[in-house]
């Protein structure tokens, strides 16, 4: 399984993450094309080599034209959805901006629809968010089912984010001088379980040093599957992204470590490993709808995914007086509740939403590529008690191999499953 660890112990901002992903091997052309597709005004993206406290790193340079346009969440999402970015990149970018809007609405005591972005809605933030989404997609870190790397039906990538440095003191904003961590960053972090610290070298970073921006926090929180130290992985590439400032106290960089997950083997004589369930406390967010144009359901489910749902579905039901209807359900982490609830009332005709606590136990998952008569087929694997219990080939690979080999898809499917179940 493709795995990435993010070291945000020196802070996080959109340009820092973008620089790190480009340094790790993401295509600059792919980033430029994605940003050009969504920005209505000229935006230039370059990358240069620089140093921070002796560390060689990449500096992402985003140059935008002056613009007095203030865009709301709907305006930003319209730009993202009209860009033809692909399902995974579009969903990730939309989720980041939705998360930002929910946080800003809470801080300013308004509704999501009334939020007009300042810093986060500027062209450079649009470039940072969409650029990072495109870079993540290019590195295979949004790969999976077309709804991002965290889809409930199976993953082929996972991201772990380490402790996030926030900064201290005061900083300037569009609303004047505000304390650091800034209110929007704290609103984003609330209830997520993300570990935070003030920052490295607090006595030398100086007053008013903001280490984590709202855009940086939203990107990391949307990206993270979990938080913690470096996971078990075989390192393939490392990327280091520099921030704009070069303070004396510590290197202003963000690092990413990209590789493939490795499974630790039990000690000799220890017997088979116990099933390593991944347990998550989630919410089932539901509404009952009987008057929505059925053509709108796909878009409504997409909106729920973009708002942070791990999965979303609609099931037909029979309502009062024999009327046909649907129960729409979203499986979501608690920190995404506000955004999911807003998406549900915005994209359906429901007058109310309900939520129930749920616990999800997920089996350990990985993926491997097998060779079927010279054609590569990626297979998702789930393990129980040390053995493979599910081997599910990617249908797109199966279809391509069957077409090239001139055989039925069923034959390729069965052969790929058999090959994947063999011990490596």
Secondary structure, DSSP 8 states (H G I E B T S, - for coil): -EEEEEE-TT-B-HHHHHHHHHHTT--HHHHHHHHHHH-SS-EEEEEEEEEETTEEEEEEEEEE-------BHHHHHHHHHTT---HHHHHHHHHHHHHHHHHHHHHHTS-GGG-B-STTTSHHHHHHHHHHHHHHHHTTSS-SSSS-TT-TT--SEEEEE--EE-EEEEEEETTEEEEES-HHHHHHHTTS---EES-TTTTTS-TTEE-B-HHHHHHHHHH-SEE-S--SEEEEEEEEEE-S---SSS--EEEEEEEEE------TTS-S-----EEEEEEEEEEEESSS-GGGHHHHHHHHHHTTEEEEEEEEEE-GGG-EEEEEEEEEEGGGHHHHHHHHHHHS--S--EEEEEEEEE-EEEEEEEEETTEEEEEEEEEETTEEEEEEE-HHHHHHHHHHHTS-HHHHHHHHHHHHHS--
